[in-house]
Structure formats: C-alpha cells, structure tokens
Amino acid sequence: MTTGGLSGVLQNRHDRVVEILYGVCRAHRSYKEVFADHVNARFKPIEIPWSDGGGHSYHFKPDVWARYPDRKVDVIEVWDEQSEAGGIQDMTLTAITPGLESMTIICFDQSAVEKAKELAGVVLSSVHNSRGGFLLDPTEVMRQTVLVPEKFQSDDAAIKSLLKEGLAPVWARHRRLQA
C-alpha cells in the first residue's frame, strides 16, 4: 500500500509493478485466489476481526494478497516512496492477518530495502501471539524483501522474472509446510 503525495511517475511505476505481480501470482498454480488493489475488479480486502466480540472487522487492502487452498495467505506489498508510518501500518496489519503464511516487500532501491528490514526488526519484534511467539517472524520478512533495481524498472519481462525469483522461496516454504 503506497501512501502520501506520489508523483505520477512514481505512482505509475508502483501500479505497473502491482499489475505484473498480480499476473505472476495468478499464474502460480498453488494459489486458489489472488487479489490486487486497483488491478482486478473483484478485489476484496482482507477482513481482520476486532477482538471486541461485536463482529466488527477492519478491511485491510494490501497491494496483492493470495490465498492457498488450505486458507493460508501471502501478503505482498510494493513500497515506492513508502513513508515510515505506512510501512509500520503495512507490517502490523499483515502480522495480524488471519491465516498469514508470509509477507513479501518489493522495493525499488537499496535504501528502501534497508528501511524495510529495519522496520521489520523493530515493528515485528514487538508483535506477539498469546504464547509469546512472533505473529510474523521479522527475519522471514527481512529475507523476503525483494529489490527491483533501477536498470530493470522499465523492462516488464525483467520485473516479472525478478518477482518470480523473489517469490520462489515463499512458494517452496509453503510446499514444505504442506508435506
């Protein structure tokens, strides 16, 4: 989820990568459903229930999210000029997503990758389940931060290849957990 005052060029780069990512995820046979904010007409947010017992929920709109047949969920965010507050929000909402399997962050420069890893270490180290374990392991998010270098940003085929390569560990991990 990209936030705050982006120029048209940045917004177009973000949206183009989200659209390519959506196609990559749809082509991956393990997913039952794939949704991308602002790309497909059937987009639906992830419902995160409140713990107030009143049946209320928060509608989380990650850039792309996909559901496996076993109801596990992968969340993928494209960070382009992401604010720190927006990054904290993305990570916190992802961590409390029901059925979460993984979070991947796609970045466009090395400083954004470093910022994502730093935020993962700080934010996700503070979010625990009732047994004291991580809801979302910060080291997993740090490993699943994918860089799309500037030299590839105008080449859709190269971006697609980088995204497939970056998501391959997520897909392999899910297969291992199912075995």
N, C-alpha and C positions, 0 to 999 in steps of 0.2 A: 504494500500500500504506500504509494508515494504521496508525500504531503508537502504543502506550502509552496507558493509562488514559483512554480517552474516555468521556464521559458518554453515556447512552442517546440524548439529543437529538442530540449530535454524530454518534454512530455511525449513527443513522437518516438524518441529512442526507447523510452520506457514502454510505451504501448506496443511498439513493434516487437520488442523482446517478449513481452507478455503474450502476444499473439503467437509468436514462434514457439514459446514454451508450452502454450496450450496445445498446439499441434503435436509437439513431441510427446507430451503426456497422453494425449488421445491415442496416439499411435502405439503407445506402450500397452501391450496386451494384459498386463496384470491388473490394471485399473478397471473397476466397474463403471465409475462415473468420474468425469473431470469437469471442473468449473473454473472459469476465468472472469474476473471482474472486468466489465466493459468490453468483453470479446464475444461471448456467446449469449444469445437471447435467453437461454434457460438458466442463466446464472442464479445461484441461490447462495445466500450466506451460510456460514456455519452457525448453528444455534448453540450458544453456550448458556446452559441453565444457571439461573441465580440460585443460591443456596437458601433463599428466604422461604422456600416451601410454597410460594404462591403461584408457581407455574410460570414465572416470568423468565425470559431469556434475553441475552444480548446477541445481536446479529453481527457477527464478525465477517468482514469482507476482505480476505487475503487476495493477493493478485491472482494466484492459482491455487486450487486445492483439489485433491483427488482422493477417491475412496476405493479401497480394495474390496473384493467380495466379502472378506471377513470383517468389514466395517471399520478397519483401521484407516487412518487419514494421514496423508502427507500434505504439508503446507509449504508453498514456495513463494517467497517474496522477492520482488525486483526492486532493489534500492538504487534510486537515481537522485542524488542530492537529498538523501533521506535526512531529516532532522533527528537529533538525538531523542527528542520526545516521541517522534513517530517510530523510531527503532525500538524504544522501550515498550511502547504500546504493542507493536507487532509481536515482539518476543513474549510479552506477558500474556496476551490473548492466545497466542499459539500454544504456550505452555499449558493453559487451562482448557484447551480444545478437547472435547470428549473423543476418546479413541485415537489420540495422536500417536502416530508412528515416528514421524520425523519432521524437521524444519530445514529447509534449504534457503539460503540467501544468495541472490545473484547480484553482483556489483560490477561497476564499470571502471573502477580504478583501484589501485592498491591501497590508497588511503581509506577508501570506503570498506575494503576487506578488513583492514586493521581495526577500523571503528566497529564493524560488526562483531569481530572476535572479542574486542574489549567489552562491548556491551553484553555479549553473551556471557562472558566471565563474571561480570558484575551483577547483571539482572537475573540470569537463570540460576546462579548460585544461591539466590535468595528465595526461590520459589520451590517449595517442597510439598510432598503429599503428606497424608496423615501419619505415615510410618517414618517420616523424616527423609525419604529419598527424593531425588530430583524429579519434578514433573517432566522436565525436558533437560537432558544432560548437556551442560554447556560445552563439554569437549566434543560432543557429536555435532553441535551447531557450528563450532569452530572448524571442524573437518568438512562440514557441508556448506562452506561459503565458497561460491564459485565466481571467478573473475572472468569477465568478458573484456579482454584487452582492447585498447583503442584501435589498434591496427585491424581488428576483426569486426568492429562495430557497424561497418557499412556493408558487410557480407552476410546475408541471411543464412546461406549454407554453412558458413563457418560458425556462426552463432548457434545454429541447430546442432552441429557436431559438438561444440563445446558444452552445450546444455545436456546432450545425451551422455557425454563423458562425465560431466559433473554429477548427474543423477544416477549413474550406474551403481555407485556404492549403496545408495538408498534402496534401489531395487534388489540388489544382491542381498542386502541385510534382511529385507522382508522375506525373500525366498528362504534364507537360512532359518529365520524365526518360524516359518511355516513347516519346515522339515521335521 
